[in-house]
Each structure stands twice: as C-alpha cells, then as structure tokens.
Amino acid sequence: MAKDSDNLMALLERLEESIPQPKRKDAIDAILASKPRTTGVRSLRDHEVVQQFRRELSDGLIRVDTANMLLGLIRTVVDAAMK
C-alpha cells in the first residue's frame, strides 16, 4: 500500500513539474506587490462641529447655528457618499 502511495505522489509531482508556470503576472500579483493603500478619510467623531455639538448637548443647550453646522456637515457627507 505504501508503494502505491509513493507512486501516486511521484506521479503528481511529475505532473506538477510539467505544467508550465505563467511568465506574466496577473492582477492579484500586481496588487500584492504594490504599495499598501492608505486613506485620507477622517472620522466625523473628531470633526470640530461634532465636538461642539456634543459639548452643547451635554450642557443641555444646543445653539441653532451649531445644529445647522452639524446638519450641513451631515449633508456634505451624504452628498459625497451618493455620488
């Protein structure tokens, strides 16, 4: 039985060696070899308008202009996401 297994392994190895390896790289190879991607996206949690809104919310008094700035920021983000 071990000899049969050895024969099978030898046959598989011979077949693998006879398969030509691609000389050109494919898209996956190109991505893996490229420089890692980075993003310039910032969290909205850190935006000054959101921080100001949080402060005013915790104080119990949200000014109308602060609410308008927060809504404007949210509109900007939604508009960018919908493009």
PDB file of N, CA, C and O in Angstrom:
ATOM      1  N   MET A   1       0.820  -1.187   0.000  1.00  0.00           N
ATOM      2  CA  MET A   1       0.000   0.000   0.000  1.00  0.00           C
ATOM      3  C   MET A   1       0.869   1.259   0.000  1.00  0.00           C
ATOM      4  O   MET A   1       0.547   2.240  -0.670  1.00  0.00           O
ATOM      5  N   ALA A   2       1.985   1.226   0.764  1.00  0.00           N
ATOM      6  CA  ALA A   2       2.860   2.387   0.812  1.00  0.00           C
ATOM      7  C   ALA A   2       3.481   2.657  -0.550  1.00  0.00           C
ATOM      8  O   ALA A   2       3.697   3.809  -0.926  1.00  0.00           O
ATOM      9  N   LYS A   3       3.768   1.586  -1.288  1.00  0.00           N
ATOM     10  CA  LYS A   3       4.358   1.741  -2.615  1.00  0.00           C
ATOM     11  C   LYS A   3       3.368   2.434  -3.555  1.00  0.00           C
ATOM     12  O   LYS A   3       3.762   3.257  -4.381  1.00  0.00           O
ATOM     13  N   ASP A   4       2.084   2.097  -3.426  1.00  0.00           N
ATOM     14  CA  ASP A   4       1.069   2.748  -4.252  1.00  0.00           C
ATOM     15  C   ASP A   4       1.016   4.245  -3.949  1.00  0.00           C
ATOM     16  O   ASP A   4       0.909   5.070  -4.857  1.00  0.00           O
ATOM     17  N   SER A   5       1.090   4.578  -2.686  1.00  0.00           N
ATOM     18  CA  SER A   5       1.079   5.979  -2.281  1.00  0.00           C
ATOM     19  C   SER A   5       2.308   6.696  -2.810  1.00  0.00           C
ATOM     20  O   SER A   5       2.224   7.836  -3.268  1.00  0.00           O
ATOM     21  N   ASP A   6       3.461   6.015  -2.744  1.00  0.00           N
ATOM     22  CA  ASP A   6       4.691   6.611  -3.275  1.00  0.00           C
ATOM     23  C   ASP A   6       4.582   6.834  -4.783  1.00  0.00           C
ATOM     24  O   ASP A   6       5.024   7.859  -5.301  1.00  0.00           O
ATOM     25  N   ASN A   7       3.996   5.874  -5.471  1.00  0.00           N
ATOM     26  CA  ASN A   7       3.816   6.013  -6.917  1.00  0.00           C
ATOM     27  C   ASN A   7       2.893   7.182  -7.241  1.00  0.00           C
ATOM     28  O   ASN A   7       3.154   7.966  -8.154  1.00  0.00           O
ATOM     29  N   LEU A   8       1.806   7.284  -6.472  1.00  0.00           N
ATOM     30  CA  LEU A   8       0.864   8.384  -6.692  1.00  0.00           C
ATOM     31  C   LEU A   8       1.548   9.723  -6.459  1.00  0.00           C
ATOM     32  O   LEU A   8       1.386  10.649  -7.253  1.00  0.00           O
ATOM     33  N   MET A   9       2.309   9.831  -5.378  1.00  0.00           N
ATOM     34  CA  MET A   9       2.998  11.085  -5.074  1.00  0.00           C
ATOM     35  C   MET A   9       4.027  11.417  -6.158  1.00  0.00           C
ATOM     36  O   MET A   9       4.166  12.578  -6.543  1.00  0.00           O
ATOM     37  N   ALA A  10       4.736  10.423  -6.642  1.00  0.00           N
ATOM     38  CA  ALA A  10       5.724  10.645  -7.703  1.00  0.00           C
ATOM     39  C   ALA A  10       5.033  11.108  -8.982  1.00  0.00           C
ATOM     40  O   ALA A  10       5.520  12.004  -9.672  1.00  0.00           O
ATOM     41  N   LEU A  11       3.890  10.487  -9.294  1.00  0.00           N
ATOM     42  CA  LEU A  11       3.149  10.868 -10.490  1.00  0.00           C
ATOM     43  C   LEU A  11       2.644  12.307 -10.373  1.00  0.00           C
ATOM     44  O   LEU A  11       2.775  13.084 -11.318  1.00  0.00           O
ATOM     45  N   LEU A  12       2.070  12.668  -9.223  1.00  0.00           N
ATOM     46  CA  LEU A  12       1.589  14.032  -9.021  1.00  0.00           C
ATOM     47  C   LEU A  12       2.720  15.048  -9.104  1.00  0.00           C
ATOM     48  O   LEU A  12       2.560  16.117  -9.693  1.00  0.00           O
ATOM     49  N   GLU A  13       3.847  14.717  -8.520  1.00  0.00           N
ATOM     50  CA  GLU A  13       4.998  15.618  -8.580  1.00  0.00           C
ATOM     51  C   GLU A  13       5.463  15.818 -10.013  1.00  0.00           C
ATOM     52  O   GLU A  13       5.776  16.936 -10.424  1.00  0.00           O
ATOM     53  N   ARG A  14       5.505  14.740 -10.764  1.00  0.00           N
ATOM     54  CA  ARG A  14       5.928  14.822 -12.168  1.00  0.00           C
ATOM     55  C   ARG A  14       4.952  15.683 -12.980  1.00  0.00           C
ATOM     56  O   ARG A  14       5.371  16.474 -13.826  1.00  0.00           O
ATOM     57  N   LEU A  15       3.645  15.525 -12.717  1.00  0.00           N
ATOM     58  CA  LEU A  15       2.649  16.329 -13.416  1.00  0.00           C
ATOM     59  C   LEU A  15       2.791  17.806 -13.074  1.00  0.00           C
ATOM     60  O   LEU A  15       2.720  18.663 -13.955  1.00  0.00           O
ATOM     61  N   GLU A  16       2.991  18.100 -11.797  1.00  0.00           N
ATOM     62  CA  GLU A  16       3.150  19.498 -11.384  1.00  0.00           C
ATOM     63  C   GLU A  16       4.376  20.127 -12.017  1.00  0.00           C
ATOM     64  O   GLU A  16       4.352  21.301 -12.386  1.00  0.00           O
ATOM     65  N   GLU A  17       5.437  19.367 -12.145  1.00  0.00           N
ATOM     66  CA  GLU A  17       6.660  19.899 -12.753  1.00  0.00           C
ATOM     67  C   GLU A  17       6.475  20.160 -14.242  1.00  0.00           C
ATOM     68  O   GLU A  17       7.111  21.052 -14.805  1.00  0.00           O
ATOM     69  N   SER A  18       5.607  19.383 -14.877  1.00  0.00           N
ATOM     70  CA  SER A  18       5.434  19.530 -16.319  1.00  0.00           C
ATOM     71  C   SER A  18       4.487  20.664 -16.693  1.00  0.00           C
ATOM     72  O   SER A  18       4.433  21.067 -17.855  1.00  0.00           O
ATOM     73  N   ILE A  19       3.741  21.181 -15.719  1.00  0.00           N
ATOM     74  CA  ILE A  19       2.828  22.283 -16.002  1.00  0.00           C
ATOM     75  C   ILE A  19       3.640  23.569 -16.111  1.00  0.00           C
ATOM     76  O   ILE A  19       4.343  23.942 -15.172  1.00  0.00           O
ATOM     77  N   PRO A  20       3.545  24.244 -17.248  1.00  0.00           N
ATOM     78  CA  PRO A  20       4.326  25.485 -17.398  1.00  0.00           C
ATOM     79  C   PRO A  20       3.819  26.568 -16.437  1.00  0.00           C
ATOM     80  O   PRO A  20       2.616  26.767 -16.272  1.00  0.00           O
ATOM     81  N   GLN A  21       4.758  27.246 -15.824  1.00  0.00           N
ATOM     82  CA  GLN A  21       4.411  28.339 -14.926  1.00  0.00           C
ATOM     83  C   GLN A  21       4.202  29.604 -15.741  1.00  0.00           C
ATOM     84  O   GLN A  21       4.955  29.871 -16.677  1.00  0.00           O
ATOM     85  N   PRO A  22       3.189  30.381 -15.394  1.00  0.00           N
ATOM     86  CA  PRO A  22       2.946  31.612 -16.162  1.00  0.00           C
ATOM     87  C   PRO A  22       4.112  32.587 -16.009  1.00  0.00           C
ATOM     88  O   PRO A  22       4.643  32.793 -14.917  1.00  0.00           O
ATOM     89  N   LYS A  23       4.486  33.175 -17.134  1.00  0.00           N
ATOM     90  CA  LYS A  23       5.592  34.130 -17.106  1.00  0.00           C
ATOM     91  C   LYS A  23       5.101  35.525 -16.780  1.00  0.00           C
ATOM     92  O   LYS A  23       5.831  36.344 -16.222  1.00  0.00           O
ATOM     93  N   ARG A  24       3.849  35.782 -17.137  1.00  0.00           N
ATOM     94  CA  ARG A  24       3.268  37.086 -16.830  1.00  0.00           C
ATOM     95  C   ARG A  24       2.601  37.027 -15.468  1.00  0.00           C
ATOM     96  O   ARG A  24       2.081  35.995 -15.046  1.00  0.00           O
ATOM     97  N   LYS A  25       2.632  38.132 -14.818  1.00  0.00           N
ATOM     98  CA  LYS A  25       1.946  38.213 -13.534  1.00  0.00           C
ATOM     99  C   LYS A  25       0.508  38.630 -13.766  1.00  0.00           C
ATOM    100  O   LYS A  25       0.203  39.383 -14.691  1.00  0.00           O
ATOM    101  N   ASP A  26      -0.367  38.130 -12.914  1.00  0.00           N
ATOM    102  CA  ASP A  26      -1.763  38.507 -13.055  1.00  0.00           C
ATOM    103  C   ASP A  26      -2.083  39.695 -12.147  1.00  0.00           C
ATOM    104  O   ASP A  26      -1.199  40.236 -11.483  1.00  0.00           O
ATOM    105  N   ALA A  27      -3.336  40.086 -12.126  1.00  0.00           N
ATOM    106  CA  ALA A  27      -3.755  41.272 -11.373  1.00  0.00           C
ATOM    107  C   ALA A  27      -3.529  41.102  -9.878  1.00  0.00           C
ATOM    108  O   ALA A  27      -3.180  42.061  -9.190  1.00  0.00           O
ATOM    109  N   ILE A  28      -3.724  39.900  -9.375  1.00  0.00           N
ATOM    110  CA  ILE A  28      -3.515  39.661  -7.939  1.00  0.00           C
ATOM    111  C   ILE A  28      -2.044  39.858  -7.581  1.00  0.00           C
ATOM    112  O   ILE A  28      -1.732  40.471  -6.560  1.00  0.00           O
ATOM    113  N   ASP A  29      -1.145  39.346  -8.410  1.00  0.00           N
ATOM    114  CA  ASP A  29       0.285  39.546  -8.164  1.00  0.00           C
ATOM    115  C   ASP A  29       0.640  41.028  -8.161  1.00  0.00           C
ATOM    116  O   ASP A  29       1.440  41.483  -7.343  1.00  0.00           O
ATOM    117  N   ALA A  30       0.044  41.770  -9.076  1.00  0.00           N
ATOM    118  CA  ALA A  30       0.322  43.208  -9.145  1.00  0.00           C
ATOM    119  C   ALA A  30      -0.155  43.925  -7.886  1.00  0.00           C
ATOM    120  O   ALA A  30       0.540  44.798  -7.367  1.00  0.00           O
ATOM    121  N   ILE A  31      -1.329  43.563  -7.396  1.00  0.00           N
ATOM    122  CA  ILE A  31      -1.859  44.193  -6.181  1.00  0.00           C
ATOM    123  C   ILE A  31      -0.997  43.827  -4.974  1.00  0.00           C
ATOM    124  O   ILE A  31      -0.661  44.690  -4.163  1.00  0.00           O
ATOM    125  N   LEU A  32      -0.646  42.565  -4.859  1.00  0.00           N
ATOM    126  CA  LEU A  32       0.168  42.131  -3.719  1.00  0.00           C
ATOM    127  C   LEU A  32       1.557  42.766  -3.723  1.00  0.00           C
ATOM    128  O   LEU A  32       2.138  42.992  -2.661  1.00  0.00           O
ATOM    129  N   ALA A  33       2.086  43.052  -4.897  1.00  0.00           N
ATOM    130  CA  ALA A  33       3.416  43.648  -4.997  1.00  0.00           C
ATOM    131  C   ALA A  33       3.391  45.169  -4.850  1.00  0.00           C
ATOM    132  O   ALA A  33       4.435  45.790  -4.651  1.00  0.00           O
ATOM    133  N   SER A  34       2.213  45.765  -4.945  1.00  0.00           N
ATOM    134  CA  SER A  34       2.142  47.218  -4.900  1.00  0.00           C
ATOM    135  C   SER A  34       2.231  47.749  -3.471  1.00  0.00           C
ATOM    136  O   SER A  34       2.144  47.009  -2.491  1.00  0.00           O
ATOM    137  N   LYS A  35       2.404  49.038  -3.405  1.00  0.00           N
ATOM    138  CA  LYS A  35       2.487  49.726  -2.120  1.00  0.00           C
ATOM    139  C   LYS A  35       1.132  49.640  -1.405  1.00  0.00           C
ATOM    140  O   LYS A  35       0.094  49.808  -2.046  1.00  0.00           O
ATOM    141  N   PRO A  36       1.121  49.385  -0.102  1.00  0.00           N
ATOM    142  CA  PRO A  36      -0.156  49.306   0.616  1.00  0.00           C
ATOM    143  C   PRO A  36      -0.945  50.605   0.490  1.00  0.00           C
ATOM    144  O   PRO A  36      -0.374  51.695   0.498  1.00  0.00           O
ATOM    145  N   ARG A  37      -2.240  50.476   0.374  1.00  0.00           N
ATOM    146  CA  ARG A  37      -3.104  51.646   0.216  1.00  0.00           C
ATOM    147  C   ARG A  37      -3.327  52.331   1.557  1.00  0.00           C
ATOM    148  O   ARG A  37      -3.351  51.700   2.613  1.00  0.00           O
ATOM    149  N   THR A  38      -3.485  53.625   1.473  1.00  0.00           N
ATOM    150  CA  THR A  38      -3.818  54.400   2.667  1.00  0.00           C
ATOM    151  C   THR A  38      -5.045  55.242   2.345  1.00  0.00           C
ATOM    152  O   THR A  38      -5.401  55.422   1.180  1.00  0.00           O
ATOM    153  N   THR A  39      -5.667  55.741   3.359  1.00  0.00           N
ATOM    154  CA  THR A  39      -6.851  56.550   3.148  1.00  0.00           C
ATOM    155  C   THR A  39      -6.702  57.882   3.860  1.00  0.00           C
ATOM    156  O   THR A  39      -6.030  57.982   4.886  1.00  0.00           O
ATOM    157  N   GLY A  40      -7.326  58.886   3.311  1.00  0.00           N
ATOM    158  CA  GLY A  40      -7.301  60.198   3.935  1.00  0.00           C
ATOM    159  C   GLY A  40      -8.600  60.481   4.679  1.00  0.00           C
ATOM    160  O   GLY A  40      -8.866  61.611   5.089  1.00  0.00           O
ATOM    161  N   VAL A  41      -9.401  59.432   4.846  1.00  0.00           N
ATOM    162  CA  VAL A  41     -10.697  59.597   5.499  1.00  0.00           C
ATOM    163  C   VAL A  41     -10.496  59.819   6.986  1.00  0.00           C
ATOM    164  O   VAL A  41      -9.728  59.119   7.646  1.00  0.00           O
ATOM    165  N   ARG A  42     -11.208  60.810   7.491  1.00  0.00           N
ATOM    166  CA  ARG A  42     -11.163  61.091   8.924  1.00  0.00           C
ATOM    167  C   ARG A  42     -12.496  60.734   9.532  1.00  0.00           C
ATOM    168  O   ARG A  42     -13.528  60.774   8.861  1.00  0.00           O
ATOM    169  N   SER A  43     -12.475  60.392  10.781  1.00  0.00           N
ATOM    170  CA  SER A  43     -13.708  60.084  11.487  1.00  0.00           C
ATOM    171  C   SER A  43     -14.473  61.371  11.762  1.00  0.00           C
ATOM    172  O   SER A  43     -13.878  62.385  12.127  1.00  0.00           O
ATOM    173  N   LEU A  44     -15.776  61.331  11.588  1.00  0.00           N
ATOM    174  CA  LEU A  44     -16.599  62.504  11.889  1.00  0.00           C
ATOM    175  C   LEU A  44     -16.619  62.797  13.387  1.00  0.00           C
ATOM    176  O   LEU A  44     -16.881  63.927  13.798  1.00  0.00           O
ATOM    177  N   ARG A  45     -16.345  61.789  14.192  1.00  0.00           N
ATOM    178  CA  ARG A  45     -16.322  61.993  15.647  1.00  0.00           C
ATOM    179  C   ARG A  45     -15.323  63.062  16.052  1.00  0.00           C
ATOM    180  O   ARG A  45     -15.522  63.767  17.042  1.00  0.00           O
ATOM    181  N   ASP A  46     -14.252  63.178  15.285  1.00  0.00           N
ATOM    182  CA  ASP A  46     -13.184  64.122  15.622  1.00  0.00           C
ATOM    183  C   ASP A  46     -13.399  65.506  15.004  1.00  0.00           C
ATOM    184  O   ASP A  46     -12.659  66.440  15.312  1.00  0.00           O
ATOM    185  N   HIS A  47     -14.388  65.645  14.150  1.00  0.00           N
ATOM    186  CA  HIS A  47     -14.620  66.931  13.492  1.00  0.00           C
ATOM    187  C   HIS A  47     -15.044  67.968  14.535  1.00  0.00           C
ATOM    188  O   HIS A  47     -15.796  67.664  15.460  1.00  0.00           O
ATOM    189  N   GLU A  48     -14.553  69.181  14.369  1.00  0.00           N
ATOM    190  CA  GLU A  48     -14.812  70.235  15.358  1.00  0.00           C
ATOM    191  C   GLU A  48     -16.302  70.539  15.518  1.00  0.00           C
ATOM    192  O   GLU A  48     -16.748  70.885  16.612  1.00  0.00           O
ATOM    193  N   VAL A  49     -17.077  70.412  14.433  1.00  0.00           N
ATOM    194  CA  VAL A  49     -18.513  70.676  14.523  1.00  0.00           C
ATOM    195  C   VAL A  49     -19.193  69.624  15.408  1.00  0.00           C
ATOM    196  O   VAL A  49     -20.051  69.955  16.226  1.00  0.00           O
ATOM    197  N   VAL A  50     -18.809  68.377  15.241  1.00  0.00           N
ATOM    198  CA  VAL A  50     -19.389  67.301  16.049  1.00  0.00           C
ATOM    199  C   VAL A  50     -18.986  67.466  17.512  1.00  0.00           C
ATOM    200  O   VAL A  50     -19.808  67.264  18.406  1.00  0.00           O
ATOM    201  N   GLN A  51     -17.741  67.828  17.759  1.00  0.00           N
ATOM    202  CA  GLN A  51     -17.295  68.040  19.142  1.00  0.00           C
ATOM    203  C   GLN A  51     -18.059  69.191  19.792  1.00  0.00           C
ATOM    204  O   GLN A  51     -18.456  69.103  20.954  1.00  0.00           O
ATOM    205  N   GLN A  52     -18.259  70.262  19.043  1.00  0.00           N
ATOM    206  CA  GLN A  52     -19.005  71.399  19.578  1.00  0.00           C
ATOM    207  C   GLN A  52     -20.451  70.989  19.875  1.00  0.00           C
ATOM    208  O   GLN A  52     -20.997  71.354  20.916  1.00  0.00           O
ATOM    209  N   PHE A  53     -21.070  70.235  18.969  1.00  0.00           N
ATOM    210  CA  PHE A  53     -22.436  69.773  19.176  1.00  0.00           C
ATOM    211  C   PHE A  53     -22.518  68.908  20.436  1.00  0.00           C
ATOM    212  O   PHE A  53     -23.452  69.048  21.226  1.00  0.00           O
ATOM    213  N   ARG A  54     -21.551  68.021  20.624  1.00  0.00           N
ATOM    214  CA  ARG A  54     -21.539  67.177  21.821  1.00  0.00           C
ATOM    215  C   ARG A  54     -21.422  68.001  23.098  1.00  0.00           C
ATOM    216  O   ARG A  54     -22.109  67.738  24.085  1.00  0.00           O
ATOM    217  N   ARG A  55     -20.541  69.005  23.066  1.00  0.00           N
ATOM    218  CA  ARG A  55     -20.386  69.861  24.260  1.00  0.00           C
ATOM    219  C   ARG A  55     -21.697  70.555  24.591  1.00  0.00           C
ATOM    220  O   ARG A  55     -22.130  70.575  25.744  1.00  0.00           O
ATOM    221  N   GLU A  56     -22.321  71.119  23.574  1.00  0.00           N
ATOM    222  CA  GLU A  56     -23.573  71.828  23.811  1.00  0.00           C
ATOM    223  C   GLU A  56     -24.690  70.869  24.216  1.00  0.00           C
ATOM    224  O   GLU A  56     -25.556  71.227  25.014  1.00  0.00           O
ATOM    225  N   LEU A  57     -24.673  69.664  23.675  1.00  0.00           N
ATOM    226  CA  LEU A  57     -25.663  68.663  24.059  1.00  0.00           C
ATOM    227  C   LEU A  57     -25.510  68.285  25.531  1.00  0.00           C
ATOM    228  O   LEU A  57     -26.496  68.162  26.259  1.00  0.00           O
ATOM    229  N   SER A  58     -24.260  68.102  25.956  1.00  0.00           N
ATOM    230  CA  SER A  58     -24.037  67.745  27.363  1.00  0.00           C
ATOM    231  C   SER A  58     -24.362  68.903  28.298  1.00  0.00           C
ATOM    232  O   SER A  58     -24.726  68.683  29.453  1.00  0.00           O
ATOM    233  N   ASP A  59     -24.233  70.132  27.810  1.00  0.00           N
ATOM    234  CA  ASP A  59     -24.611  71.306  28.610  1.00  0.00           C
ATOM    235  C   ASP A  59     -26.125  71.504  28.645  1.00  0.00           C
ATOM    236  O   ASP A  59     -26.639  72.259  29.470  1.00  0.00           O
ATOM    237  N   GLY A  60     -26.832  70.826  27.751  1.00  0.00           N
ATOM    238  CA  GLY A  60     -28.284  70.933  27.710  1.00  0.00           C
ATOM    239  C   GLY A  60     -28.788  72.116  26.924  1.00  0.00           C
ATOM    240  O   GLY A  60     -29.970  72.450  27.004  1.00  0.00           O
ATOM    241  N   LEU A  61     -27.914  72.762  26.162  1.00  0.00           N
ATOM    242  CA  LEU A  61     -28.335  73.930  25.398  1.00  0.00           C
ATOM    243  C   LEU A  61     -27.617  73.915  24.046  1.00  0.00           C
ATOM    244  O   LEU A  61     -26.440  74.263  23.951  1.00  0.00           O
ATOM    245  N   ILE A  62     -28.339  73.507  23.012  1.00  0.00           N
ATOM    246  CA  ILE A  62     -27.753  73.442  21.671  1.00  0.00           C
ATOM    247  C   ILE A  62     -28.182  74.678  20.903  1.00  0.00           C
ATOM    248  O   ILE A  62     -29.375  74.925  20.727  1.00  0.00           O
ATOM    249  N   ARG A  63     -27.202  75.460  20.444  1.00  0.00           N
ATOM    250  CA  ARG A  63     -27.494  76.670  19.686  1.00  0.00           C
ATOM    251  C   ARG A  63     -27.960  76.288  18.278  1.00  0.00           C
ATOM    252  O   ARG A  63     -27.578  75.246  17.747  1.00  0.00           O
ATOM    253  N   VAL A  64     -28.773  77.132  17.698  1.00  0.00           N
ATOM    254  CA  VAL A  64     -29.305  76.882  16.363  1.00  0.00           C
ATOM    255  C   VAL A  64     -28.186  76.839  15.330  1.00  0.00           C
ATOM    256  O   VAL A  64     -28.217  75.999  14.431  1.00  0.00           O
ATOM    257  N   ASP A  65     -27.211  77.717  15.437  1.00  0.00           N
ATOM    258  CA  ASP A  65     -26.127  77.720  14.448  1.00  0.00           C
ATOM    259  C   ASP A  65     -25.282  76.455  14.556  1.00  0.00           C
ATOM    260  O   ASP A  65     -24.780  75.963  13.546  1.00  0.00           O
ATOM    261  N   THR A  66     -25.119  75.921  15.770  1.00  0.00           N
ATOM    262  CA  THR A  66     -24.376  74.664  15.932  1.00  0.00           C
ATOM    263  C   THR A  66     -25.143  73.515  15.288  1.00  0.00           C
ATOM    264  O   THR A  66     -24.553  72.675  14.608  1.00  0.00           O
ATOM    265  N   ALA A  67     -26.458  73.476  15.500  1.00  0.00           N
ATOM    266  CA  ALA A  67     -27.286  72.438  14.865  1.00  0.00           C
ATOM    267  C   ALA A  67     -27.232  72.563  13.345  1.00  0.00           C
ATOM    268  O   ALA A  67     -27.163  71.554  12.643  1.00  0.00           O
ATOM    269  N   ASN A  68     -27.263  73.779  12.838  1.00  0.00           N
ATOM    270  CA  ASN A  68     -27.180  73.990  11.385  1.00  0.00           C
ATOM    271  C   ASN A  68     -25.822  73.551  10.837  1.00  0.00           C
ATOM    272  O   ASN A  68     -25.749  72.977   9.750  1.00  0.00           O
ATOM    273  N   MET A  69     -24.757  73.814  11.577  1.00  0.00           N
ATOM    274  CA  MET A  69     -23.427  73.378  11.128  1.00  0.00           C
ATOM    275  C   MET A  69     -23.356  71.856  11.090  1.00  0.00           C
ATOM    276  O   MET A  69     -22.794  71.290  10.152  1.00  0.00           O
ATOM    277  N   LEU A  70     -23.920  71.182  12.104  1.00  0.00           N
ATOM    278  CA  LEU A  70     -23.919  69.713  12.131  1.00  0.00           C
ATOM    279  C   LEU A  70     -24.731  69.169  10.956  1.00  0.00           C
ATOM    280  O   LEU A  70     -24.289  68.239  10.281  1.00  0.00           O
ATOM    281  N   LEU A  71     -25.903  69.733  10.705  1.00  0.00           N
ATOM    282  CA  LEU A  71     -26.714  69.289   9.574  1.00  0.00           C
ATOM    283  C   LEU A  71     -26.008  69.534   8.242  1.00  0.00           C
ATOM    284  O   LEU A  71     -26.100  68.712   7.330  1.00  0.00           O
ATOM    285  N   GLY A  72     -25.312  70.647   8.128  1.00  0.00           N
ATOM    286  CA  GLY A  72     -24.536  70.919   6.911  1.00  0.00           C
ATOM    287  C   GLY A  72     -23.419  69.904   6.708  1.00  0.00           C
ATOM    288  O   GLY A  72     -23.166  69.464   5.587  1.00  0.00           O
ATOM    289  N   LEU A  73     -22.760  69.540   7.789  1.00  0.00           N
ATOM    290  CA  LEU A  73     -21.701  68.536   7.712  1.00  0.00           C
ATOM    291  C   LEU A  73     -22.277  67.193   7.282  1.00  0.00           C
ATOM    292  O   LEU A  73     -21.712  66.513   6.426  1.00  0.00           O
ATOM    293  N   ILE A  74     -23.397  66.817   7.875  1.00  0.00           N
ATOM    294  CA  ILE A  74     -24.034  65.549   7.521  1.00  0.00           C
ATOM    295  C   ILE A  74     -24.475  65.569   6.051  1.00  0.00           C
ATOM    296  O   ILE A  74     -24.319  64.574   5.342  1.00  0.00           O
ATOM    297  N   ARG A  75     -25.026  66.706   5.593  1.00  0.00           N
ATOM    298  CA  ARG A  75     -25.432  66.831   4.187  1.00  0.00           C
ATOM    299  C   ARG A  75     -24.238  66.650   3.247  1.00  0.00           C
ATOM    300  O   ARG A  75     -24.337  65.979   2.220  1.00  0.00           O
ATOM    301  N   THR A  76     -23.121  67.254   3.613  1.00  0.00           N
ATOM    302  CA  THR A  76     -21.914  67.144   2.793  1.00  0.00           C
ATOM    303  C   THR A  76     -21.459  65.685   2.680  1.00  0.00           C
ATOM    304  O   THR A  76     -21.094  65.222   1.599  1.00  0.00           O
ATOM    305  N   VAL A  77     -21.486  64.984   3.784  1.00  0.00           N
ATOM    306  CA  VAL A  77     -21.058  63.579   3.798  1.00  0.00           C
ATOM    307  C   VAL A  77     -22.023  62.725   2.980  1.00  0.00           C
ATOM    308  O   VAL A  77     -21.590  61.886   2.191  1.00  0.00           O
ATOM    309  N   VAL A  78     -23.323  62.932   3.160  1.00  0.00           N
ATOM    310  CA  VAL A  78     -24.317  62.165   2.415  1.00  0.00           C
ATOM    311  C   VAL A  78     -24.204  62.451   0.916  1.00  0.00           C
ATOM    312  O   VAL A  78     -24.273  61.526   0.108  1.00  0.00           O
ATOM    313  N   ASP A  79     -24.034  63.702   0.541  1.00  0.00           N
ATOM    314  CA  ASP A  79     -23.886  64.060  -0.875  1.00  0.00           C
ATOM    315  C   ASP A  79     -22.656  63.388  -1.472  1.00  0.00           C
ATOM    316  O   ASP A  79     -22.707  62.883  -2.593  1.00  0.00           O
ATOM    317  N   ALA A  80     -21.557  63.380  -0.733  1.00  0.00           N
ATOM    318  CA  ALA A  80     -20.339  62.731  -1.246  1.00  0.00           C
ATOM    319  C   ALA A  80     -20.521  61.221  -1.377  1.00  0.00           C
ATOM    320  O   ALA A  80     -19.998  60.605  -2.306  1.00  0.00           O
ATOM    321  N   ALA A  81     -21.256  60.635  -0.451  1.00  0.00           N
ATOM    322  CA  ALA A  81     -21.457  59.193  -0.489  1.00  0.00           C
ATOM    323  C   ALA A  81     -22.402  58.772  -1.607  1.00  0.00           C
ATOM    324  O   ALA A  81     -22.312  57.654  -2.112  1.00  0.00           O
ATOM    325  N   MET A  82     -23.290  59.650  -1.985  1.00  0.00           N
ATOM    326  CA  MET A  82     -24.283  59.319  -3.006  1.00  0.00           C
ATOM    327  C   MET A  82     -23.800  59.519  -4.432  1.00  0.00           C
ATOM    328  O   MET A  82     -24.505  59.139  -5.367  1.00  0.00           O
ATOM    329  N   LYS A  83     -22.641  60.092  -4.631  1.00  0.00           N
ATOM    330  CA  LYS A  83     -22.106  60.358  -5.985  1.00  0.00           C
ATOM    331  C   LYS A  83     -21.652  59.098  -6.631  1.00  0.00           C
ATOM    332  O   LYS A  83     -21.176  59.123  -7.765  1.00  0.00           O
TER     333      LYS A  83
END
